[in-house]
Amino acid sequence: MHRYDEATDELARAVFGYALDRVRMDPPPLDGTRSDRELAAAAGPTVTPHGIGGLAALRIFTDVLAPATLSQDHPRNLSFVPTAPTEAAVLFDLVVGASSIFGGSWLEGAGAVHAENEALRWLADLAGFPARSGGTFVSGGSAGNLSGLVTARHTARRLRAGPAPQRWTIAASGGVHSSVRAAALVMDVDVVAVPVDERGRLTGAALGARLDVLSPDERDGLFAVVATGGTTNVGVVDDLAGVAEVCGEWGLWFHVDAAYGGAALVAPSARWRFAGIERADSFVIDPHKWLFAPYDCAALLYRNPELALATHTQHAEYLDVLHDGQDGHASAHARGDPSEPPNPSDLAFHLTRRVRGLPFWFSLATHGTDAYRDAVETTLATARGAVRLVDRRPYLELVIEPELSVVVVRRLGWAPSDYHEWSRSLLARGIAFCAPTTLHGETVIRLCIVNPRTTPDDLALIFDSMA
Ligand SMILES: *Cc1c(COP(=O)(O)O)cnc(C)c1O
């Protein structure tokens, strides 16, 4: 089965043909979900002792399986956080797949890791991070938040003089992403919830006031604060400067979860909202959300990557040649030159890693950072324009003025079931995918705009369908 023959060549053309057709589609079909039973009946058995052949498998994918997946890059797919990879990024994903690059070590992946680091440097500079900062690409914001917080706790543990606390604890707003609570569960740490302001933001004042009334045990075990650079539900940015101030006073690790919103650092019209992110100890941005990279691609950056290396480096007999300063296979960084890049594996909770930052890098290199600025500004302008579209429709009401690219709208007179029925029907008709959300217990509609191809006309179509 490992051979390149005529049949493989035919398969290659068919696979590239499919990929090219998909990349050319503007827009792609929205498609829809099917039940497992329907899929089993339509696809038939596919994993068999003798194989069904590549062309047959590709046909099943093309005709049955792919249409049962939603196109996340459809301009009217505005649910959750969709995606809008550039053609350049998608095409380069094929190259990454073809290249069998191990992205974990400098030894094995130097050329690719160098390029990934160029892309990370751009993000670090956008945030105002120092020259010595650095990081790696992980699978998503969830993995980034976990790895950042594990580094924070390990650092606190190392710096601590007295006995270990009863419980390790982080502080975060009630609006923090579910993945932060999931990370706390994995780490078995407690979360102190800090009340948010009327817009749903964590402020330095509220954080300080909450920390002042911690129990002695909570105070003893507190090691980090998580602020959000663009909440996923409504897209508001916490008071990062105020939170940074309190973290400084209390000697706490300051982690910024900017998985969704961090892309707006590149947009002059929104950059000011992130003032204070330059004081973070670590932050996360998902290029697979709003920076036009294919799944899965999340950037995790540390102010001081040495702290992450001290936390995440895995030691094993067969791996130690990568770290041992005596050995010829160790990177220059491992041999004591901190100006050379470390092994990406050692910066997060992972070992083997795809060089998932490369499609993002290729697209950045292709188009230039100004094009990224303009594309993010386009989505921001579309979101701001939605306010006027809502104002013109008496049956709609804006729930919160958009700060970034999430638009939250109330349909006057609708019960929750009306929202759900409307949303189902739009998807079933292949028009749009707009899942409702809840805010303070109220069901509302939430549109998350990360696709520069989403136009005001798309939004008008969606709003008109609620009349
Ligand atoms: C999406 C999101 C996450 C989780 O990121 P994944 O890439 O889905 O793992 C975390 N935090 C915020 C604010 C997000 O928007």
Ligand as a Chemical Component Dictionary entry (heavy atoms), coordinates in Angstrom:
data_LIG
# 
_chem_comp.id                   LIG 
_chem_comp.type                 NON-POLYMER 
_chem_comp.pdbx_formal_charge   0 
_chem_comp.three_letter_code    LIG 
# 
loop_
_chem_comp_atom.comp_id 
_chem_comp_atom.atom_id 
_chem_comp_atom.alt_atom_id 
_chem_comp_atom.type_symbol 
_chem_comp_atom.charge 
_chem_comp_atom.model_Cartn_x 
_chem_comp_atom.model_Cartn_y 
_chem_comp_atom.model_Cartn_z 
_chem_comp_atom.pdbx_ordinal 
LIG C1 C1 C 0 -13.236 29.512 21.345 1  
LIG C2 C2 C 0 -12.736 29.993 22.635 2  
LIG C3 C3 C 0 -11.986 29.156 23.462 3  
LIG C4 C4 C 0 -11.738 27.717 23.121 4  
LIG O1 O1 O 0 -10.927 27.623 22.011 5  
LIG P1 P1 P 0 -10.868 26.270 21.153 6  
LIG O2 O2 O 0 -9.996  26.659 20.025 7  
LIG O3 O3 O 0 -12.286 25.996 20.742 8  
LIG O4 O4 O 0 -10.318 25.228 22.025 9  
LIG C5 C5 C 0 -11.481 29.674 24.636 10 
LIG N1 N1 N 0 -11.725 30.945 24.978 11 
LIG C6 C6 C 0 -12.442 31.783 24.210 12 
LIG C7 C7 C 0 -12.663 33.188 24.662 13 
LIG C8 C8 C 0 -12.979 31.334 23.000 14 
LIG O5 O5 O 0 -13.702 32.154 22.240 15 
# 
loop_
_chem_comp_bond.comp_id 
_chem_comp_bond.atom_id_1 
_chem_comp_bond.atom_id_2 
_chem_comp_bond.value_order 
_chem_comp_bond.pdbx_ordinal 
LIG C1 C2 SING 1  
LIG C2 C3 SING 2  
LIG C2 C8 DOUB 3  
LIG C3 C4 SING 4  
LIG C3 C5 DOUB 5  
LIG C4 O1 SING 6  
LIG O1 P1 SING 7  
LIG P1 O2 DOUB 8  
LIG P1 O3 SING 9  
LIG P1 O4 SING 10 
LIG C5 N1 SING 11 
LIG N1 C6 DOUB 12 
LIG C6 C7 SING 13 
LIG C6 C8 SING 14 
LIG C8 O5 SING 15 
# 
